[in-house]
Amino acid sequence: MESPAHSINLLFEQLGLDSNDEAIDMFISKHKSIEYHGLLHEADFWSRSQADFLKQAVDEDADWAMVVDQLDSMLR
């Protein structure tokens, strides 16, 4: 399996969120499991543009898709 083209830190940066490891851990802890049970982009904690980016990354199997899947796993 290939490694992701982008890191989780770069994904958070792309989403306009704090991208340091501590901020990512806090985000995951805050939103893990209890916030959503459907598709990642449908979670109510995303802005419209963030949700659109996440959906597009997966739908188009873009370079970001693997790290978006990683984030989805981290939040479940």
Long-range contacts (C-beta under 8 A, 24 or more apart in sequence): 2-66, 4-66, 4-67, 4-70, 5-63, 5-64, 5-66, 5-67, 6-63, 6-64, 6-66, 6-67, 7-67, 8-67, 8-70, 8-71, 8-74, 10-67, 11-64, 11-67, 11-68, 11-71, 14-53, 14-64, 15-46, 15-50, 15-53, 15-54, 16-47, 16-50, 28-74, 28-75, 31-75, 32-74, 32-75, 32-76, 33-75, 33-76, 35-75, 36-75, 40-68, 40-71, 40-72, 40-75, 43-75
